[in-house]
Amino acid sequence: MSESDHKTHPESIAKKVENGLRTLDRWLWQVETAHRSKLHQRFWHLSRVIVAVVRDLVRGDITLHAMSLVYTTLLSLVPFLALSFSVLKGFGVHNQLEPILDHMLAAPLGERGPIVVENILSFVDNIKVGVLGSVGLGVLIYTVISLIQKIERSFNEIWRVSESRSLAQRFSSYLSVIMIGPLVVFSAMGATAALINSSTMQHLIEFAPLGWLYGFLSSTVPYLVIIGLFTFLYTFIPNTRVKLAHAFLGGVVAGVIWQTTIFGFTLFVSSSTKYTAIYSGFAVGILLLIWLYLAWLILLVGAAVAFYSQHAQQITRSRVNLPSARIDELTGLAIMHKVACNFDRDEGSTSIAKMESNLSVGPQEIQRMIHKMLKHDLVMISGSDANRLVPARSLDHITLREVLQVLRRHEGVVPSSLLGNSPVTALEARIESGLYAELGEQTVADWIRATAEQPLIAPDAAE
């Protein structure tokens, strides 16, 4: 091989790698086309979801929320368990609280875990809910509500939801889960244990096939329980409609990572004798903080997987898109067109979630445009879950000029330096005069009926 070959060979490899990365980048971020096979589309969606979740982890968006929740957990864990403990104690199943804590804390912390669980249970036992009084009970409930509210804010941030639940919704939803949730879980556990320990079941287990099946189910139950719990959290906590299939995908990812992390963290704790030598009695507390951080991080990663899976079309190169006047106008017009078309065709209201899935723009732009149209009475919220849109007025009484004025309106205060610039304001007046003269008095009804054969968004039936 000549000397020139030695020089060009590394360069050619680097060029091939660069070209490959460019091809991958174009494939990953190009607009989805309809001619792809379903398998190709799913692989494309999955690739974008993985890239988006890793990007959020690297940027620190998820880790920051996880660190915040560790602090909130330390303040609210004992009151939360005390409230659940008091409910369980009334039904005589409070003794089953310890096995759950053993799995959540004692298992990953190794031999130090029982110490932590014992201290937490002693704190819980010292809180006498019945003698706290109305003020003390109110503070206790508020502390528990604030923990779940903090979790909801973190989930809403991941799901790009700007508004949290109202105060009444928080108390009704949160307290029902806190009071009824543990009772249902422990009742199911008790019924399962009673069934397994029954003589009939014990005789059936003695048969080889059923015995093997019982052993397999026993080894997979921890995974199934944690996946079911995470799926419920991803469906219930965000203040938006989460499809069960995507919540389940997030639950599977987070559940598998959770069980794997417990195994790895247990090995880490068992080999971390140097931490005990350095921190002495504080080692248990430090390890507990690390585990709480990892636990919240895993939970939030699953939430991010569920979000990006449900909104794969909205994944872009950057997590937050730069504002664009043209994209805002096109997004607002697309939303208005879809809502008006469905209503004019007697198809009823339009699902916000389904519409978001079909608009390949960021959720921030969609929510911003919907908020503008709600504020200025172009559309209104409907549906039992407040997740659907209908026109706020007759389509014959909404002009296209009014729609554009709303979409182009700046919600804040325009700086006086811009309003006082005569050449700028004069040019703006000329642009708006020509634009509105072209539209005339055309209404939304005229617009959608003239373009009925070419809708901006696919109809709900195709979604």
N, C-alpha and C positions, 0 to 999 in steps of 0.2 A: 504494500500500500504506500502511495507517495505521500510526501509531506503535506501537499495541498489537500489530500483526502482527510488527513488527520485534523486539519484546521476546519474544513467545511463540515465534517461529520457532526460535531457537537452543535454547530450552528443550525444544521438541517433538522436535528432532533428538536431543538428549541423552537424552530419555526413551526414544525409539525404540531408540537404541544400548544403553541399559541393559536394556530389555526383551529385545532380541536376545541380549545376553550371558547373561541369566538363562535364556532358552530353550536356548541352546547348552550352558550348564552343566547344566541338567536332562537334556538329551539325552545328554550325554557321560557322566554319572555315574549314570544310572538303571540299574536292574537289567535285564539282557538278557532279552528276551522271545522266545518260540519262533515268534511269528507273523511275524517279520521275514523278508525275503527274504535269500538267501545273500549277495547283493551288498551289501545294506544292513548285514548283520552284519560283513562284512569291512571295509567302510568305517568302521564304528563301532569295530571293533578297532584298525584302523590309526590312527584319530584318537587313541584312548586311548594307544597306544604312543608316538606322536609327543609328546603332552603329557607323558607320564611321563618320557621320555628328556630332553626339554628341562628339565623340572622338576629332575631329578637334576643336570643340568649347572649350572643356576642356583644350586641349593643348595650346589654344590661337592663333592658326594659322589664324582663321577667324577674331577674335577680333582685332588682330594687324592690319590687312588690313583695318578694319572698322575705327579704330582710325586714321589711316593715311589719309583715304578719308575724314574724318571730317575736318581736317586741309586744305586739298586741296579744299574742297567745300567752305569754308569760303573765300578763296582767289579768287575763280573763279565763284562764284554764280552770282554776279552782272554783270560781263562781259558776262557770258553765257546768262543771261536773257536780257541784253541790245542788244546782237546780234539777239536773237530771236524776241525781241520786235521791232527792226527796220524792220525786214522782215514782221512781222504781221502788223505793222503800214502802210507799203506800200500797203497792201491789205485791210486796214480799219477794221481789226478784232483784233487790239491790246487791246481793252477794255476787251476782254475775257481772258486775261492773269491773271487778278486778281482772278476770281473764281477758277482757277487751284491752285494758291498759297494759297488761302483760304483753299482748301481741303488738300493740302500737309503740310501746316504749321499752319494755323489758327485753324483748327479743333483739332489737338492734343494739341496745346498750350492753348486752352480754351479762356478765356477773354483777355489773353495777346497776343493771336495770331494776331488780327487785327493790333496791334501796330507794330509787327515785319513786317507784310506784307506791311503796309503803309510806313515804313522806307525803305524797300527794293525797293519798287516801286518808291519812291522819288529818291533813288540813281540811279536807272535805267533811270528815266526820265531826270536826270541831265547829263547823258552821251549822247552827241550829236554825233552819229556815223558819220554823214555827215560832221562835221567840225573837225574830229580828224586828218585828213591828212593821207598820205600813211603809215608813220611810226607808228602813233597812231593806225590806223586800223590794221596794221600788228601785233602789240603788243596785241591788243584786241583778234584777231583771234588766236594768239599763246597761250594766256592764256586759251581760251576755248578748244583748241586742247589738251593742257597739261592736263586739267581735264579729258577728255575722255581717253587720253593715260594712265593716272594713273588708271582709272577704268579698262581699258583693261589689264593692268599688273596684277591687283588683280584677275581678272577673269582668265587670263592665268595661274597664280600661282595655282588657284584652279583646273584648267583643266590640270595641269602639262605640259603646253606648254612653251617651252624654248625661242621661237622666237616671237617677236611682228611683227606687220605689218610694211611694208616699209613706208618711209616718203610720197611717192606719194600715197600709199593706204590710209594712214591716212587722208590726205587732201581731197581726193576724197570721201571716205566713210563717214568720220566724218562731213564734211561740207554739204554733201547732206542730212544727217539726221538732222543737226542743222537748215538748211535753209528750207528744204521741209517738214520735220517731223511735226513741229508745225503747218504749214499751212494746212497739210492734216488733222491733229487731229481737229483743230478748224473748218475747213470746214465741217467735218463730224458732229461735235457737232452742228454747226449752222443749217445744213440740218435736223438733228434729231429734234432740237427745233422747226424749222419751220413746220415740219410734225406734231408734237404733238399739236402745237397751231392752226393748221388749223381747220376750221369749221367742215369738214368731220370727222376728227379724234375725235373731241370733241363730236360729235353726237354718234359716235361708242362707246366711253368710257361710255356713259350713260347706255348702256346695261350691265346688271349685270355680265355675264361671262367675257366680254371684260374689264369691269371696274376692276374686280378682277385680271385679267391677267395684266392689266396696273399697278396696285398697286404692284403686285409681281415683275414685271420687274423693276419698279422704285426702289424697295428695293435691287434688286440684281445687278443693273447696276454698282454701285461703285466697287463691287467685280469683275465683268466681265471686267471693264475697267482696273483695276490695274493688273488683271491676264493676260490680253492681252498685257499690256505694259511690264510686267516682262518677259513674254514668248518671246516677240520680243528682249528684251535686252539679254536674255540668248542665243538666236539664232545668234544675230548679233555681239556682242562684242567679245567673245573669238575667237582667231585666229586659229580656228579649226572647223571641221564640227560637228555641234550639231544637232542631230535628233530632229524633231519637237515634237514628242511624249514625249521625256524626258525633253525638254525645257518647254513644257506645264505642266508636272508634277511639275517641280520646280516652275513654275509660280503660280500654284494652291496653293502649300504649302506656298510660300512667300506671295501671295495675301491674303490668309485667315489669316496668322499671322499678316500681315500689318493692315488689318481692325480691327482685335481683339486688336492689340496693340494700335491703335488710341483710341479705347474706353477706354482701361485701363489707358493709359497715360493721357487722359483727366480727368479721375477721380483722378489720382495722382496730376495733376496740380491744380485742384479745391480744393484739401485738403492740398496743400503745402503752407499754409500761413506762416509757420515758415521760409521757404526759403526767403520770402519777408522781413520778420523781420530781418533776419541775413544779407542778401546780398543787401537789398534795391533795388536800380535801376539796379543792376547787375543780379537780379534773372531771368529776361527775357532772358538775354544772356546765363546764365547757363542752363536754361531749353531748350533753342534752341540747345545748344551743345549736351545735353543728347538726344534730339529727333533726331538730325542728326546722332548721333552714332547708335541709335536703328534702324533708317531707313536703313543705310548702312549695319548694321549687318543682318537685315532681307533679304536684297537683296542678300548678299553674301551667306547666308544660303540656299536660293533658288538655287543659282548657284551650291553649293556643292551637293544639292539633285539631280539636273540635271546631274552633272558629275558622281556621284556614281551610279545613275540609269542607265546611258548609259554604264558604265564600271563596272558592278557589279562583274564580274569575277576577276577584278583587285584589289578588296578590300582585304587587308591582315590585320593581327593583328596590325601591326605598319604602320603608314602613309608613312614612308620612309623606304624601305627595305635596309638591309645591302648589300653592293656589294658582288657578288659571281661570281667567274670566270666560274664555271660550268653553272650557270644559264645564264650568258651572252653568252656563246658559244651555248647553246641549243636554246636560243632565236634568236640569229643571224642566226643559221642554219635553224630554223623553218621559219623565214622571207624569207631567200634566197630560200628555197624549195618551199614555196607558190608562190612567184613571178615568179620563173622559171617554175613551173608547169603550172600556168595560161597562161604564154606567150607561152610555148611549145605546149599547147593544143589549141592555137588560141582563147583563152578566153580574150585576151587583158590584160590591166593593172590590178593591184591589189589595191583595196581600203585600205588605211591605217587604216581608222576608223573601217571597218569591220574586218580587221585582228587583230586590238587591242582587239575587242570584243571577239575573239576566243582564244587569248593567255591569260591564267590565271596568268600573271606576272604583275608586276608594270609597269606603263607607262614610268617611268624613264629608265628602262632597254630597253624597246622597242625603245624609241627615241634615246638612246645612240647607240644602234646597227645600227639603220637606218642611223644616222649621220656618223658613221664609214664607212658604205658601200657606202654612197653617196660621201664621201670625197675621197675614193680610187677606184671609178669608177666600183663598182660592180652593183649598181642599180642607177636609175635616176628618178627624179620627172616627172610626166606627169599629164594630166587632166587640165581642165579650172580652177579649184580651187586649183591646185597644191596639191592634196590630194591622188594621186595614184602613184604606183611604177611600173617600168618596168626594165628589165635587161639593164645595160648600154652598154653591148657588147654581141656578139654572145655567147650562152651558150656553144658552142664547144670550145671557146677560154678562158673560165674561169675555172681554175682547182680548185679542192677541197683544194689543198694545199694553193693556193692563198687566198681562202675564209677563211680558218682557220688562216692564218697569219694576215689577216686584223682584224678578230674578237679578236685575242689574243694580238693584238698590243696595247701598252701603248701610249696614245696620248701625255703625258707629257714627261719630261726629266727623264730618269732612273738615280737614284743616283749612283755616281761613286763608293761608297762603295760596292754596289751590283755587278757592272760590274767588279770590281777589285777582287772579291772573287772567286778565281780559282776553288775550289771544287764545288761551286754553279753553276757557268757558265758551268763547264764541265758536270755536271749532266743534266743541262738544254739542252745542246747540244746533249747528248745521247738520252734524251726523244724525242726531236724534230726530230732527225735523224730516230729513230724507227717509229715515227708517220708518217712522210712524206714518208718513205720507204714503209709503208703499203699502203698509198694512191696512190703512184706512180704518174702517169700522168692522173689519172682519172679526167674527167671533170664534171661540173655540169650537162651537158646534159646526160652523162652516169649515173649519180647518180639518177636523177629524173625519167629516163625511166626504171631504174631497180627497183625503189620503187614506181612506179605509182599506184599500187594497195593499198598501205598503206601510204596515205599522212599524213604529220605531222599536218596539219590544215584542218578542214573540208572545202570543196569547197564552193564558194560564194553562190551557189544555196541553200545550207543548212543553210545559215546565215539569 
